[in-house]
């Protein structure tokens, strides 16, 4: 449909704000950050200004190890939103970060029949646009 804003919208790009900018800046540099609560010690992801466990606002940034295990996944064969349709099939996944939080992501560099719950993964980054990188995971080396 002519003039349809969905035709040019980028549904895969973040909209950083003051609270999440450090996360996206670190990702653009190849580093995965999480937040850790100074009150209860819990780590969390996605980035937010308070602890989802105890509601404290005493949260700080921490560099994550980049290691995770596969919790669950789904191979997407059809997605009509740009630019996802150009990437099908892709593996949407939930991983357990070594630091504890669970994270929605994508698994790359792995055939569908090789995926296993609990398989070790490591972070890598996909450039989504100039200066914008998204954390994705691949099978861990060795």
CORMO-V337547 format. One line per field, one symbol per residue. ss: DSSP state (H for helix, E for strand, - for the rest). phi: phi as a letter, one per 40 degrees, with the letter a starting at -180 (. if undefined). psi: psi as a letter, one per 20 degrees, with the letter a starting at -180 (. if undefined). A space follows every 50 residues. Layout:
ss=???
phi=???
psi=???
//
This chain:
ss=----HHH-------------HHHHHHHH----EEEEE-----EE------ --------EEEEE---EEEEEEEEEE-------HHH---EEEEEEEE--- -EEEEEE----HHH-----EEEEEEEEEE--EEEEEEEE---
phi=.cgccccbcbcbbcbcbdcbddcccccccgbcbbbbcccbgccaaccaca cccbgcccbbcacccgcabccaaaccbaacccccdcbccbbcabbccdch ccbcabcbgacdcccadgccbbcabbccadgbbbcbbbdccg
psi=ppjohhhiqnijprnqahhighghggghjkppqrqpphgiipqqpqprjr pigijqjmqrqppqhjqrqpgrrpppipoipqjhhiiqqroprpqoqhig qqppbqprkpqgiipppiqprqqrppohrpjpqpprqrpqq.
//
